[in-house]
């Protein structure tokens, strides 16, 4: 399965190996929900890495902080979207739920990763960043820095273009609407599958 390829290095936060192991255990346990994660502006494998990072942000651990090392200078859109998620009211309500079980947080990470992936594609189409869409099909977003110097330079230019468009789009309601929809869908699925009342004879 794709989620088995996730490593600690692909986290945008400072974490330990047990975070990766816990996510893998949840993904294995809830493997029948893997279909929820779909392609969008980046590949499905990159979508899994995005889901992992969203799950990390949802964890009730205040000591987890975003990396400010050299890679964050290359992945400027990660920092932008991380801050947008942290500031979103619906995301915070989900994170702060007293009844937020591991299953709810995991399912939410899948819905949010797909929603965010679709939002990335929406932004690229709306702002006519067609080159980014095409290049996104042939490269791994989270491993872009493993390319040649020329490929890395193109990636940096793409990041700059996307961030400029995303900053503009974040002034609209599309991001907040996407987060609300994904949080609602995740919660309804969780209630349907994990909180069904016992049927008495």
C-alpha atoms as one frame of an Amber mdcrd trajectory, in Angstrom:
protein
   0.000   0.000   0.000   1.122   3.556  -0.709   0.968   4.662   2.917   3.656
   2.107   3.758   6.182   4.256   1.860   5.772   7.299   4.137   8.920   8.200
   6.076   9.782  10.598   8.882  11.633  12.831   6.394   8.375  13.643   4.589
   6.861  15.334   7.612   6.640  19.117   7.515   6.798  19.015  11.329   9.474
  17.973  13.786   8.360  14.464  14.781   9.681  11.121  15.990   9.450   7.666
  14.428   6.548   6.660  16.688   4.354   9.204  14.857   4.989   7.407  11.550
   4.400   4.016  13.183   1.098   5.136  14.734  -0.158   6.494  11.402   0.821
   3.228   9.669  -1.067   1.204  12.289  -4.199   3.309  11.776  -3.877   3.107
   7.993  -3.560  -0.685   8.173  -6.469  -1.001  10.587  -8.682   1.270   8.460
  -7.349   0.146   5.078 -10.888  -0.262   3.684 -11.173   3.563   3.768  -8.096
   4.120   1.577 -10.394   4.764  -1.384 -11.235   8.158   0.178  -7.833   9.507
  -0.826  -7.830  10.700  -4.432  -5.578  12.543  -6.870  -5.845  16.250  -7.552
  -3.171  18.881  -8.013  -0.548  16.349  -6.907  -0.307  12.554  -7.174  -2.093
  10.049  -4.965   1.205   9.075  -3.312   1.861  12.719  -2.484  -1.746  12.837
  -1.278  -0.887  10.137   1.275   2.027  12.239   2.523  -0.345  15.208   2.728
  -2.825  13.097   4.733  -0.020  12.103   7.104   0.949  15.745   7.630  -2.670
  16.802   8.199  -3.058  13.977  10.724   0.044  15.263  12.538  -1.401  18.778
  12.706  -4.649  17.357  14.133  -2.861  15.579  16.974  -3.384  17.172  20.384
   0.344  17.649  20.897   1.251  21.266  21.456   4.964  20.567  21.249   4.862
  19.572  17.565   6.071  22.530  15.506   6.622  23.155  11.810  10.112  22.665
  10.463  12.018  25.837   9.738  14.987  24.123   8.151  16.249  24.558   4.617
  13.463  22.471   3.047  10.793  24.929   4.212  12.484  27.568   2.057  11.843
  25.383  -0.985   8.328  24.275  -0.015   6.827  27.710   0.586   3.305  26.480
  -0.214   3.546  24.004   2.702   4.069  26.858   5.164   1.250  28.893   3.603
  -1.260  26.034   3.744  -0.119  24.938   7.218  -0.868  28.423   8.544  -4.204
  28.552   6.708  -5.212  25.218   8.273  -4.117  26.261  11.755  -6.133  29.483
  11.449  -9.282  27.829  10.103 -12.189  27.739  12.573 -13.622  24.423  11.362
 -10.216  22.752  11.458  -9.670  23.990  15.008 -13.116  22.746  16.091 -12.210
  19.312  14.762  -8.814  19.374  16.463 -10.338  20.480  19.782 -13.240  17.988
  19.874 -13.374  16.250  23.248 -14.612  13.065  21.528 -11.964  13.094  18.767
 -11.015   9.413  18.585  -8.000   8.125  16.594 -10.437   6.852  13.950 -12.113
  10.244  13.537  -8.790  12.058  13.195  -7.500   9.511  10.680 -10.648   9.616
   8.530 -10.576  13.417   8.702  -7.001  13.446   7.434  -8.050  11.430   4.367
 -11.026  13.671   3.587  -8.949  16.832   4.132  -6.043  15.562   2.021  -8.384
  14.825  -0.878 -10.195  18.135  -0.426  -6.910  20.026  -0.301  -5.584  18.140
  -3.313  -8.712  19.095  -5.264  -8.363  22.698  -4.044  -4.766  22.821  -5.311
  -5.975  21.753  -8.755  -8.831  24.275  -8.600  -6.366  27.099  -7.832  -4.026
  26.065 -10.640  -6.889  25.947 -13.139  -8.503  29.191 -11.950  -5.239  31.121
 -12.193  -4.236  29.381 -15.435  -1.129  27.678 -14.085  -1.373  24.940 -16.695
   2.364  24.260 -16.724   2.235  23.389 -13.027  -0.581  20.923 -13.651   1.387
  19.169 -16.390   4.645  19.066 -14.427   2.789  17.860 -11.347   1.807  14.705
 -13.223   5.414  13.727 -13.903   7.156  14.515 -10.615   6.760  13.723  -6.961
   5.968  16.925  -5.081   7.430  15.890  -1.735  10.594  14.512  -3.363  11.118
  17.347  -5.852  14.435  18.305  -4.268  15.896  14.964  -5.389  15.861  16.183
  -9.000  18.594  17.845 -11.046  19.571  21.463 -10.431  17.451  22.481 -13.427
  14.433  20.512 -12.169  14.777  22.052  -8.703  14.938  25.537 -10.215  11.743
  24.880 -12.194  10.102  23.547  -9.031  11.039  26.715  -7.120   9.593  28.891
  -9.877   6.416  26.785  -9.821   6.187  27.182  -6.038   6.474  30.959  -6.351
   3.697  31.056  -8.963   1.417  28.806  -6.928   1.952  30.715  -3.667   1.093
  33.989  -5.399  -2.166  32.482  -6.711  -2.975  30.716  -3.428  -2.508  33.899
  -1.365  -5.027  35.582  -3.637  -7.457  32.638  -3.467  -7.241  32.426   0.335
  -8.964  35.825   0.416 -11.990  34.081  -1.109 -14.209  31.490   0.599 -13.197
  28.396  -1.383 -10.614  27.173   1.165 -12.901  27.602   4.196 -15.792  25.955
   2.360 -13.569  23.013   1.425 -12.378  22.559   5.027 -15.946  22.728   6.394
 -17.219  20.208   3.826 -14.376  17.764   4.514 -14.740  18.020   8.299 -18.500
  17.465   8.036 -18.141  14.486   5.671 -15.505  12.874   7.886 -17.639  13.299
  11.004 -20.799  11.950   9.347 -18.908   8.892   8.047 -17.384   8.340  11.480
 -20.785   8.552  13.204 -22.332   6.170  10.667 -19.576   3.570  11.014 -18.419
   3.913  14.621 -21.291   5.314  16.626 -24.233   3.263  15.432 -26.708   2.694
  18.288 -27.148  -0.892  19.403 -30.290  -2.437  17.957 -32.359  -4.207  20.585
 -34.462  -7.245  19.739
